[in-house]
Amino acid sequence: QLRPQGLRLVGDWSPEARLTLESGETIAIPLQEAEAFYHSRAAVFLDARDPEFYALGHIEGARNLPWEEFDQYFDQVMAGIPSGMTIITYCDGEECNLSKDVALVLMETLAIGFRPGLGRSVS
């Protein structure tokens, strides 16, 4: 009652719904597709968790881009990733939103042409 926008009590809180953009586009991919990207080395995997959790275990070859320290790690983590390469973010499972947050910021950052060490590119 105190929130100006109100709070929806009924809604679709499934992982698919939470990973669907306002445009209707989903940023989730099925596990089988992620596995295919992994085995073919056709994507870079980014772990959005804190470095402490990354150190405890992560997908082999994944880079750590923690959401809480995105700006601090961005240049280092993104260095050497070819433009146009598929990037798959992940975190601690269905209840974790860190990978969604990192994916959304990456989509915005890369859409404006920002590459590590280069700043914004204008074409």
C-alpha positions as CSV (number, residue, x, y, z in Angstrom):
1,Q,0.0,0.0,0.0
2,L,2.9,2.3,0.5
3,R,4.6,1.8,-2.9
4,P,3.6,4.3,-5.6
5,Q,3.7,1.7,-8.4
6,G,2.1,-1.0,-6.3
7,L,3.4,-4.6,-6.2
8,R,2.1,-7.3,-8.5
9,L,1.0,-10.3,-6.4
10,V,0.3,-12.5,-9.4
11,G,2.7,-12.9,-12.3
12,D,4.9,-15.2,-14.2
13,W,8.1,-15.5,-12.1
14,S,9.6,-18.4,-14.2
15,P,13.2,-18.1,-15.3
16,E,12.0,-17.8,-18.9
17,A,9.8,-14.8,-18.0
18,R,12.4,-13.2,-15.9
19,L,14.9,-13.4,-18.9
20,T,12.5,-12.0,-21.4
21,L,13.0,-8.4,-22.4
22,E,10.2,-5.8,-22.8
23,S,10.6,-6.3,-26.6
24,G,9.6,-9.9,-26.1
25,E,13.1,-11.2,-27.0
26,T,14.4,-13.8,-24.6
27,I,18.1,-13.7,-23.5
28,A,17.9,-17.2,-22.1
29,I,19.2,-20.2,-24.0
30,P,18.5,-23.9,-23.4
31,L,21.1,-25.8,-21.6
32,Q,21.7,-28.1,-24.7
33,E,22.5,-25.0,-26.8
34,A,24.9,-23.7,-24.2
35,E,26.6,-27.1,-24.1
36,A,26.9,-27.1,-27.9
37,F,28.5,-23.6,-27.7
38,Y,30.9,-24.8,-25.0
39,H,32.0,-28.0,-26.9
40,S,32.5,-26.1,-30.2
41,R,34.3,-23.3,-28.4
42,A,32.0,-20.9,-30.3
43,A,31.2,-18.8,-27.2
44,V,32.9,-17.2,-24.3
45,F,31.4,-18.0,-20.9
46,L,31.3,-15.2,-18.2
47,D,30.7,-16.1,-14.6
48,A,28.8,-13.2,-13.0
49,R,29.4,-14.3,-9.4
50,D,31.8,-12.8,-6.9
51,P,35.5,-13.8,-7.3
52,E,35.3,-15.9,-4.1
53,F,32.6,-18.1,-5.6
54,Y,34.3,-18.2,-9.0
55,A,37.5,-19.5,-7.2
56,L,35.5,-22.3,-5.6
57,G,34.5,-23.7,-9.0
58,H,33.3,-22.5,-12.4
59,I,32.8,-23.7,-16.0
60,E,36.3,-24.6,-17.4
61,G,37.6,-21.7,-19.4
62,A,35.0,-19.2,-18.1
63,R,36.1,-15.7,-17.3
64,N,34.9,-14.0,-14.1
65,L,33.0,-10.7,-14.6
66,P,31.4,-10.1,-11.3
67,W,28.3,-7.9,-11.4
68,E,29.2,-6.0,-8.2
69,E,32.6,-5.0,-9.8
70,F,31.6,-4.9,-13.4
71,D,33.4,-1.6,-14.2
72,Q,36.6,-2.7,-12.4
73,Y,36.9,-6.0,-14.3
74,F,35.4,-5.2,-17.7
75,D,38.5,-4.2,-19.6
76,Q,40.5,-7.1,-18.3
77,V,37.8,-9.7,-18.8
78,M,36.7,-8.6,-22.3
79,A,40.3,-8.2,-23.7
80,G,40.9,-10.5,-26.6
81,I,37.2,-11.4,-27.2
82,P,36.6,-11.0,-30.9
83,S,33.8,-8.6,-31.9
84,G,30.7,-10.6,-32.7
85,M,31.7,-13.5,-30.5
86,T,28.7,-15.1,-28.6
87,I,28.9,-14.4,-24.9
88,I,27.0,-16.5,-22.4
89,T,26.7,-15.3,-18.8
90,Y,25.8,-17.5,-15.9
91,C,25.6,-17.4,-12.1
92,D,24.1,-19.6,-9.3
93,G,21.0,-20.9,-11.0
94,E,17.4,-20.0,-11.5
95,E,17.1,-17.8,-8.5
96,C,20.2,-15.7,-9.3
97,N,19.8,-12.6,-11.4
98,L,23.5,-11.6,-11.6
99,S,24.0,-13.2,-15.0
100,K,20.9,-11.3,-16.4
101,D,22.2,-8.0,-15.0
102,V,25.7,-8.6,-16.6
103,A,24.1,-9.7,-19.9
104,L,21.9,-6.6,-20.1
105,V,24.8,-4.2,-19.4
106,L,27.0,-6.0,-21.9
107,M,24.3,-5.8,-24.5
108,E,24.0,-2.0,-23.9
109,T,27.8,-1.5,-23.7
110,L,28.7,-3.5,-26.8
111,A,25.7,-2.1,-28.8
112,I,27.2,1.4,-28.6
113,G,30.5,0.1,-29.9
114,F,32.5,0.1,-26.7
115,R,35.4,-2.3,-26.7
116,P,38.0,-2.7,-23.9
117,G,40.8,-0.2,-24.1
118,L,39.3,1.5,-27.1
119,G,36.5,3.5,-25.6
120,R,33.5,4.2,-27.9
121,S,33.9,3.7,-31.6
122,V,32.0,5.8,-34.0
123,S,31.3,4.6,-37.5
